[in-house]
Amino acid sequence: MSGQIVEVPLFLARFDLSLHCQSLSRCWYQILASSEKSNLLEPHSSLVRATDLLCLVDGGDLEVQLQLLLSEGDQLSGVRCLLCGHESQGQFQLNAWRETVSETKLLSVLLLPTEHNDTEKDDELLKKSYELILGAAGEGIYGVDAQGLATFANKASTRILGWEANEILGTPAHDIHHHTHADGRPYPKEDCPIYAALKDGEVHRVDNEVFWRNDGTSVPVEYISTPIVNQGIIEGAVIVFRDISERKSYERQREKDFQEIKHLKEELELERDYLRDEIKVIANFAEIIGESKSLKHALSQVEAVASTSSSVLVLGESGVGKEMIARAIHNKSQRCDAPLVKVNCASIPKELFESEFFGHVKGSFTGAHRDRVGRLQLANKGTLFLDEVGEIPLDLQSKLLRALQEQEFERVGDENTVRVDVRIIAATNKDLLEEVKAGRFREDLYYRLSVFPISVPPLRERLKDITLLAQHFLTISCQELGREPMRLTATQGNILSRHDWPGNVRELKNVVERAVILSRGQKLRLDLAMPDNPYAVEEIARENHSADDEFLTDAQCREFEKNNLIKVLNLTNWKISGSDGAANLLGLKPSTLTYRMQQFGIKK
């Protein structure tokens, strides 16, 4: 802006924040053109400071007042001054204010003559000067007198609010612009910050209200109400306001983005919690172990139904591994990359059933301190596993049935419908048909869930798998408890195979882990883990007694070693290396085991 000539018929100058001149009006230039400072209009004119152009008659040091204005004040008005080196031009009234031009903060200074013979001409110049200044402002500006009646309005106020200046002059400004809150509530005049400036003489700043347009609509604004004080008397106020619709739009979008991020964060937190709860299950049942015909039949059914989207009902006694079957179906399906969400229907209180399945919004009931995503929504695009589905209360089964059939629901306290794409796998240890006949389970829900039933055999029907499972659990328990690796003896395998296992695989795992805890050294104390099993105590005692009293010849030792190698190889399905291989169970290197097999002539 250096060297720019502003077409204003009065002395107007703009200075930067260090008080260097940036532009001058033509009147000022006409005086200075013939002086030694005629180079003011050159590009380097910004080197001239405000104090080179002005000198104060009263009011103290000029630079101090202007710096104070830049740092704290809003405006200076009515300060008498002279032009430096041109005192013959007479006295002027200095008015200064801060403004922003093309994103540059400037200090504008306007000089008005205090003595002029032609009063009408002086008034006309003054009026035109103010009109030009007000018209050039980008913010809306209007003024009120001490009674709150509008005295002027600039072009920006008309552009923003639609009211022409002649329509509002002399009328109560509050009744025109500020009569009502954004929500439609009346805005009393006595509560208006604009009118407060007429009472207390203070500057009032507001950053979140609305002004009303002439078409009855509102526009969000921020404004400053500055009192006009003359010799200690408040004569009115100037209101400078800005349309903040764009800022509000950004704020709404930001809030929408924030809510979406919050929603995703809650979903991730829930998924994290579910995964934490199931880490132990995944670690202990990383694969389904067994070679029995009954288990292979169940797994063939898993293979058949996994690639479809049909609902599956997994049946079996408690502890047989129904959840592992559900996981196998999910992992072999096209939904394997989406979550498998588990719901233990037996553990959900009746009053929290809807919230657990469908979610809720904040404040929908006592204790709903934040929004919550339900299990159905969390399982979207994935699989929902309903464990112990027979425990769902009868009066709540209809709500679940509707959600499963329609694949849509409403959160508790929310009117919006949520659509999902979820596959259902249910599991129960109850005879659901008997429950239907007894009136404790809805028939339509039963048929909705049992499109493809799979029965998981109990452990007592999987005698061939007991030793394999026990050795698997033994290896894992030793690792988790920091014990040296142990192995099952043939006697211990016989003991486990003769047990009835009413708790099935879960009971077997618990017995093995308990035996590891009670053992010292590398000998597994299965007798201590099964004190109520007299056969276990008797067999272990006989095994220990035989070990103390009998001895074997060299040929017997070699024959025993050969038979022992064959047993271990059969136990591991002739797998030599790996954590579940024969070499690891025997405590040998795979190369050593291979060498001994060659010595004994052992072949698969």
C-alpha positions in Angstrom: 0.0 0.0 0.0 3.0 2.2 0.1 2.5 5.4 -2.0 -1.2 4.9 -2.5 -3.3 8.0 -2.8 -6.7 7.8 -1.0 -9.5 9.9 -2.5 -10.7 11.5 0.7 -11.2 15.3 1.0 -9.7 15.3 4.6 -6.4 14.4 6.1 -6.5 10.6 6.4 -3.4 8.4 7.0 -2.7 4.7 7.7 0.2 3.5 9.8 1.5 -0.1 10.5 1.9 -1.4 14.0 5.3 0.2 14.3 3.7 3.6 13.4 5.4 3.8 10.0 3.3 5.5 7.3 1.6 3.2 4.8 -0.7 5.6 2.9 -1.9 9.2 2.8 -4.9 11.1 1.5 -4.6 13.7 -1.4 -5.0 16.6 1.0 -2.0 15.6 3.0 0.0 15.0 -0.2 -0.8 18.5 -1.5 0.7 20.1 1.5 3.8 17.9 1.6 4.5 17.8 -2.1 6.5 21.0 -2.1 8.3 20.3 1.1 11.4 18.4 1.8 9.3 15.3 2.5 8.0 15.1 -1.0 9.4 11.6 -1.3 6.6 10.3 0.9 4.9 8.9 -2.1 7.9 6.8 -3.0 8.0 3.1 -2.2 10.2 3.7 0.8 7.7 6.1 2.4 6.9 3.6 5.1 10.2 4.7 6.8 8.4 8.0 7.9 6.9 7.6 11.3 3.6 9.1 12.6 5.6 11.5 14.8 7.2 13.0 11.6 3.7 14.1 10.4 1.9 15.1 13.6 2.5 16.9 16.8 0.1 17.2 19.7 -1.2 20.4 21.2 -2.6 18.6 24.3 -3.1 15.1 25.5 0.5 14.2 26.1 3.0 12.5 23.9 1.6 11.4 20.6 3.6 8.1 20.2 2.7 7.0 23.7 -1.1 7.5 23.0 -0.9 5.8 19.7 1.0 2.8 21.0 -1.5 2.6 23.9 -4.3 2.5 21.4 -2.6 -0.3 19.5 -2.1 -2.4 22.6 -5.2 -1.7 24.7 -7.7 0.7 23.4 -10.3 0.8 20.6 -10.2 4.4 19.4 -9.0 7.9 20.1 -11.3 10.9 19.4 -11.2 14.6 19.8 -7.4 15.0 20.5 -6.2 18.4 19.3 -3.0 18.4 17.1 -1.0 20.4 14.5 0.7 19.3 11.3 4.5 19.1 11.8 6.1 22.1 10.1 2.8 23.4 8.9 1.2 25.0 12.0 -0.3 27.7 9.7 -2.8 25.2 8.6 -4.5 25.5 12.0 -5.6 23.1 14.6 -7.1 19.7 13.9 -9.1 17.2 15.8 -7.3 13.8 15.7 -9.4 10.6 15.5 -7.7 7.2 15.4 -8.9 3.6 15.3 -7.6 0.1 14.6 -8.7 -1.8 11.5 -7.7 -4.7 9.3 -7.1 -4.2 5.6 -6.4 -7.2 3.4 -5.5 -9.2 6.5 -3.0 -6.5 7.6 -3.5 -4.8 10.9 -3.3 -1.0 10.6 -3.9 2.2 12.6 -6.0 4.8 10.7 -5.7 8.5 11.7 -8.3 11.1 10.5 -7.7 14.8 11.1 -10.8 17.1 11.2 -10.3 20.9 11.2 -11.5 22.5 14.5 -11.8 26.0 13.1 -13.4 26.8 9.7 -15.1 29.9 8.4 -17.4 28.0 6.1 -19.4 26.0 8.6 -21.7 24.4 6.0 -18.8 23.3 3.9 -17.0 22.0 6.9 -20.1 20.0 7.9 -20.4 18.6 4.4 -16.8 17.6 4.3 -17.1 16.0 7.7 -20.3 14.1 6.7 -18.8 12.9 3.4 -15.7 11.8 5.2 -17.6 9.7 7.7 -19.8 8.3 4.9 -16.7 7.2 3.0 -15.1 5.6 6.0 -18.3 3.8 7.1 -19.1 2.7 3.6 -15.7 1.2 3.1 -15.9 -0.9 6.3 -16.6 -4.7 5.7 -18.3 -5.0 9.1 -21.8 -3.8 9.8 -21.9 -0.5 11.7 -24.8 1.3 13.2 -25.1 3.9 15.9 -27.7 4.7 18.6 -28.3 7.8 20.7 -28.7 7.8 24.5 -32.3 6.6 24.2 -31.3 3.7 21.9 -32.7 5.2 18.7 -30.8 4.4 15.6 -28.8 7.4 14.3 -26.9 5.9 11.3 -26.2 2.6 9.5 -23.5 1.8 6.9 -23.8 -0.1 3.7 -22.4 -3.4 5.2 -25.3 -3.4 7.7 -27.8 -3.1 4.9 -26.1 -5.9 3.0 -26.1 -8.2 6.0 -29.5 -7.4 7.5 -31.5 -6.0 4.6 -32.7 -2.9 6.4 -32.1 0.4 4.5 -30.7 3.3 6.6 -33.9 5.4 6.1 -36.0 2.5 7.4 -34.4 2.4 10.8 -33.2 5.9 11.6 -35.0 7.3 14.6 -36.5 3.9 15.6 -35.4 1.7 18.6 -32.5 -0.3 17.3 -33.2 -3.2 19.7 -36.7 -3.6 18.3 -35.4 -3.8 14.7 -32.2 -6.0 15.1 -32.2 -7.7 18.4 -35.7 -8.3 19.7 -35.6 -12.1 20.0 -33.2 -14.9 20.9 -32.2 -17.5 18.2 -34.7 -20.0 19.8 -37.6 -17.6 19.5 -37.6 -16.4 23.2 -38.2 -12.7 23.7 -35.0 -10.7 24.3 -35.8 -7.9 26.9 -34.2 -4.6 26.2 -32.9 -4.3 29.7 -30.8 -7.5 29.1 -29.3 -6.3 25.9 -25.5 -5.8 26.0 -25.8 -3.0 23.4 -28.0 -1.0 25.7 -25.8 -1.8 28.7 -23.1 0.3 27.1 -25.5 3.3 27.3 -25.8 2.7 31.1 -22.4 1.7 32.3 -20.1 3.4 29.7 -18.2 0.1 29.2 -17.3 -1.7 26.0 -19.4 -4.9 25.6 -18.3 -7.7 23.4 -20.6 -10.6 22.4 -19.5 -13.5 20.1 -22.6 -15.7 19.9 -26.0 -14.0 19.3 -28.3 -13.3 16.4 -29.6 -10.2 14.6 -32.8 -10.2 12.7 -33.1 -9.4 9.0 -36.0 -7.5 7.4 -37.4 -10.8 6.0 -37.9 -12.2 9.4 -34.9 -14.6 9.4 -31.9 -14.4 11.7 -28.2 -14.2 11.1 -25.6 -15.3 13.7 -23.3 -12.4 14.6 -20.6 -11.3 16.9 -20.5 -7.6 17.8 -18.9 -4.9 20.0 -20.9 -2.1 21.5 -18.8 0.9 22.3 -20.2 3.9 24.2 -19.8 7.5 22.8 -18.8 9.7 25.7 -18.5 13.5 25.5 -17.2 15.4 28.6 -18.2 12.5 30.8 -21.8 12.2 29.4 -22.8 9.1 27.4 -24.4 10.4 24.2 -24.9 7.1 22.4 -23.1 4.0 21.2 -21.5 2.5 18.1 -22.2 -1.1 17.3 -19.8 -3.0 15.0 -21.0 -6.5 14.0 -19.9 -9.3 11.7 -21.9 -12.1 10.1 -20.5 -15.4 11.5 -22.7 -17.8 9.5 -19.6 -19.3 7.8 -17.9 -19.8 11.2 -21.1 -21.4 12.6 -21.2 -23.8 9.6 -17.6 -24.8 10.3 -18.5 -25.3 14.0 -21.5 -27.5 13.1 -19.3 -29.6 10.7 -16.7 -29.8 13.4 -19.2 -31.0 15.9 -20.6 -33.5 13.5 -17.1 -34.8 12.8 -16.4 -34.9 16.5 -19.6 -36.9 17.2 -18.6 -39.4 14.5 -15.1 -39.7 15.9 -16.7 -40.2 19.4 -19.0 -42.9 18.0 -16.1 -44.7 16.3 -14.1 -44.4 19.5 -16.8 -46.0 21.5 -17.2 -48.8 19.0 -13.4 -49.4 19.2 -13.4 -49.3 23.0 -16.2 -51.9 23.1 -14.5 -54.1 20.5 -11.3 -53.8 22.6 -13.1 -54.9 25.7 -14.7 -57.8 24.0 -11.3 -58.9 22.6 -9.7 -58.6 26.0 -12.4 -60.8 27.6 -11.8 -63.4 25.0 -8.0 -63.5 24.8 -7.8 -66.4 27.2 -10.5 -68.3 25.2 -8.6 -67.7 21.9 -5.2 -68.7 23.5 -6.6 -71.9 25.0 -8.7 -73.0 22.1 -6.6 -71.8 19.1 -7.7 -74.9 17.2 -10.2 -77.7 17.6 -8.2 -80.8 18.6 -9.5 -84.4 18.1 -9.6 -87.4 15.8 -12.8 -89.1 16.9 -15.5 -89.9 14.4 -18.1 -87.9 16.3 -16.0 -84.7 16.3 -15.1 -85.2 12.6 -18.8 -85.4 11.8 -19.5 -82.1 13.6 -16.6 -80.5 11.8 -17.9 -81.6 8.4 -21.2 -79.8 9.2 -19.1 -76.7 10.0 -17.5 -76.9 6.6 -20.8 -77.3 4.9 -22.6 -74.3 6.5 -19.7 -71.9 7.0 -19.7 -70.4 3.5 -23.5 -69.6 3.6 -25.3 -66.8 5.5 -27.7 -69.2 7.2 -28.4 -69.0 11.0 -26.8 -71.9 12.9 -27.9 -73.4 16.2 -25.0 -75.2 18.1 -26.3 -77.8 20.6 -24.4 -79.6 23.2 -23.7 -80.0 26.9 -22.0 -77.4 29.0 -18.2 -77.3 28.3 -18.1 -79.2 25.1 -16.7 -76.2 23.1 -19.8 -74.8 21.4 -18.1 -71.4 21.2 -15.2 -72.9 19.4 -17.6 -74.4 16.8 -19.1 -70.9 16.4 -15.6 -69.4 15.9 -14.8 -72.0 13.3 -17.9 -71.2 11.4 -17.1 -67.5 11.5 -13.4 -67.9 10.6 -14.3 -70.0 7.5 -17.1 -67.7 6.3 -16.8 -64.6 4.1 -17.3 -62.5 7.2 -14.1 -63.6 8.8 -12.5 -60.1 8.5 -15.4 -58.5 10.4 -15.9 -59.0 14.2 -17.4 -62.0 15.9 -19.3 -60.5 18.8 -20.3 -62.7 21.7 -23.3 -62.2 24.0 -23.8 -64.4 27.0 -27.5 -64.2 27.3 -27.5 -65.9 30.7 -25.5 -63.1 32.3 -27.5 -60.1 31.1 -30.0 -58.6 33.7 -33.5 -58.4 32.3 -33.7 -54.6 32.7 -30.5 -54.2 30.7 -31.3 -56.6 27.9 -32.4 -54.0 25.3 -29.5 -51.7 26.1 -27.0 -54.6 25.8 -28.4 -55.8 22.4 -29.6 -52.5 20.8 -27.6 -49.8 22.7 -29.0 -46.5 24.2 -28.6 -42.8 24.0 -27.4 -40.6 26.8 -30.1 -39.8 29.4 -32.6 -42.5 28.1 -32.8 -44.1 31.5 -31.2 -43.7 35.0 -27.5 -44.6 34.7 -27.3 -43.8 30.9 -24.5 -41.3 31.3 -23.3 -41.6 27.7 -24.3 -43.1 24.4 -23.7 -46.8 24.0 -23.4 -48.9 20.9 -25.3 -52.2 21.2 -23.9 -55.7 20.3 -26.1 -55.9 17.2 -24.6 -52.7 15.8 -21.1 -53.7 16.8 -21.5 -57.0 14.9 -22.5 -55.2 11.7 -21.1 -57.0 8.6 -19.9 -59.8 11.0 -21.3 -62.5 13.2 -23.3 -62.3 16.5 -22.9 -65.3 18.7 -25.8 -65.8 21.2 -24.4 -68.1 23.9 -27.0 -69.7 26.2 -29.8 -68.4 24.0 -32.3 -70.5 26.0 -31.9 -68.1 28.9 -33.4 -65.1 27.2 -36.6 -64.0 29.1 -39.8 -64.9 27.2 -41.2 -61.3 27.2 -37.9 -60.1 25.5 -37.7 -62.8 22.9 -40.2 -61.0 20.6 -38.0 -57.9 20.4 -34.9 -59.9 19.5 -36.9 -61.8 16.9 -38.1 -58.6 15.2 -34.5 -57.2 15.1 -33.1 -60.5 13.6 -35.9 -60.7 11.0 -35.9 -57.1 9.9 -32.1 -56.5 10.5 -33.0 -53.1 12.0 -33.8 -51.7 15.4 -33.9 -48.5 17.4 -31.6 -47.7 20.3 -33.2 -47.2 23.7 -34.3 -43.5 23.8 -33.6 -42.9 20.1 -36.2 -42.5 17.3 -33.7 -43.2 14.5 -33.7 -46.7 13.0 -30.3 -48.5 12.7 -29.9 -51.0 9.9 -27.4 -53.8 10.2 -26.2 -56.9 8.3 -25.5 -59.6 10.9 -25.2 -63.4 10.8 -26.6 -65.2 13.8 -25.0 -68.2 15.5 -26.8 -69.4 18.7 -25.8 -72.0 21.2 -27.6 -73.7 24.1 -27.3 -76.7 26.4 -31.1 -76.9 26.7 -33.5 -78.9 24.6 -35.2 -75.9 22.9 -38.1 -78.0 21.5 -39.0 -79.0 25.0 -38.7 -75.4 26.1 -41.1 -74.4 23.3 -43.6 -77.1 24.4 -43.3 -75.9 28.0 -44.0 -72.3 26.8 -40.7 -70.9 27.9 -39.3 -70.3 24.4 -41.0 -68.8 21.4 -41.5 -71.2 18.6 -41.0 -68.6 15.8 -37.7 -67.6 17.4 -36.6 -71.3 17.6 -37.2 -71.8 13.9 -35.5 -68.5 13.1 -32.3 -69.7 14.9 -32.2 -73.4 14.0 -32.0 -73.2 10.3 -28.9 -75.4 10.5 -28.4 -77.3 13.8 -25.0 -78.7 14.8 -24.6 -81.1 17.7 -21.2 -81.1 19.5 -20.5 -84.5 21.1 -19.6 -84.7 24.8 -16.1 -85.7 25.8 -17.2 -89.2 27.0 -18.0 -90.0 23.4 -14.6 -88.8 22.2 -12.3 -91.2 24.1 -9.7 -91.1 21.4 -9.4 -87.3 21.8 -8.9 -87.2 25.6 -5.2 -87.8 25.7 -4.5 -85.4 22.8 -6.5 -82.7 24.5 -4.9 -83.3 27.9 -1.4 -83.1 26.5 -2.4 -79.9 24.6 -3.7 -78.3 27.8 -0.6 -79.6 29.7 1.8 -77.8 27.3 -0.2 -74.6 27.5 -0.5 -74.7 31.4 3.2 -75.2 31.8 3.9 -72.2 29.5 1.4 -70.0 31.3 2.6 -71.0 34.8 6.3 -70.8 34.0 6.9 -74.6 34.7 9.3 -77.0 33.0 7.6 -79.0 30.2 5.8 -82.1 31.5 4.3 -85.1 29.7 1.5 -87.5 30.4 2.3 -91.1 31.2 0.4 -94.0 29.8 -1.1 -94.6 33.2 -2.3 -91.0 33.4 -3.8 -91.3 30.0 -5.7 -94.4 31.1 -7.0 -92.6 34.2 -8.3 -89.6 32.1 -9.9 -91.9 29.5 -11.8 -93.8 32.3 -13.3 -90.6 33.8 -16.9 -89.7 32.9 -16.2 -85.9 32.4 -19.6 -84.4 33.2 -17.9 -80.9 32.6 -16.5 -82.1 29.3 -13.5 -80.2 27.7 -13.8 -77.4 30.3 -13.4 -79.8 33.2 -10.5 -81.6 31.5 -8.7 -78.3 31.1 -9.3 -77.4 34.7 -8.0 -80.7 36.0 -4.8 -80.5 33.9 -4.1 -76.9 35.1 -4.8 -77.9 38.7 -2.4 -80.8 38.4 0.4 -78.6 37.0 -0.1 -76.2 40.0 0.1 -79.1 42.5 3.1 -80.7 40.9 6.8 -80.3 41.9 9.5 -80.9 39.4 8.7 -82.6 36.1 6.3 -85.3 37.4 2.6 -84.4 36.9 0.6 -85.2 40.1 -2.7 -86.1 38.5 -3.7 -88.0 41.7 -3.6 -84.7 43.7 -5.7 -83.0 41.0 -8.4 -85.8 41.1 -8.6 -86.7 44.8 -12.2 -87.9 44.5 -11.2 -90.4 41.8 -10.2 -93.6 43.6 -8.9 -95.2 40.4 -6.5 -92.3 39.9 -5.1 -92.6 43.4 -4.8 -96.4 43.1 -3.2 -96.4 39.6 -0.6 -93.7 40.5 0.3 -95.6 43.7 0.7 -98.8 41.8 2.8 -97.0 39.2 5.1 -95.5 41.9 5.4 -98.9 43.7 6.4 -100.6 40.5 9.0 -98.0 39.8 10.5 -98.6 43.3 10.6 -102.4 43.4 11.1 -103.6 39.8 14.0 -103.4 37.4 14.4 -104.1 33.7 17.2 -105.9 31.8 19.0 -104.2 29.0 16.9 -106.0 26.4 13.7 -105.1 28.3 14.9 -101.4 28.4 15.5 -101.4 24.7 12.1 -103.0 24.0 10.4 -100.6 26.4 12.1 -97.6 24.8 11.1 -98.8 21.3 7.4 -99.3 22.4 7.5 -96.0 24.2 8.7 -94.2 21.0 5.9 -95.9 19.0 3.3 -94.8 21.6 4.4 -91.2 21.4 4.5 -91.3 17.6 1.0 -92.7 17.5 -0.1 -90.1 20.0 1.2 -87.3 17.8 0.0 -88.8 14.6 3.7 -89.4 13.7 4.5 -85.7 13.9 8.2 -85.5 14.9 9.0 -81.7 15.3 7.0 -78.8 16.6 5.6 -77.9 20.0 3.1 -80.8 19.8 5.5 -83.2 18.1 6.9 -86.4 19.5 10.4 -85.0 19.9 9.2 -82.2 22.2 7.0 -84.6 24.3 10.1 -86.9 24.8 12.4 -84.0 25.5 14.6 -84.9 22.6 15.9 -83.0 19.5 14.1 -84.0 16.3 17.4 -85.3 14.8 18.0 -87.5 17.9 14.5 -89.0 17.7 15.0 -89.7 14.0 18.3 -91.4 14.7 16.8 -93.6 17.4 13.9 -94.5 15.1 16.4 -95.7 12.5 18.2 -97.7 15.2 15.0 -99.5 16.3 13.8 -99.8 12.7 10.6 -97.8 13.4 8.7 -96.8 10.3 5.3 -95.3 9.9 
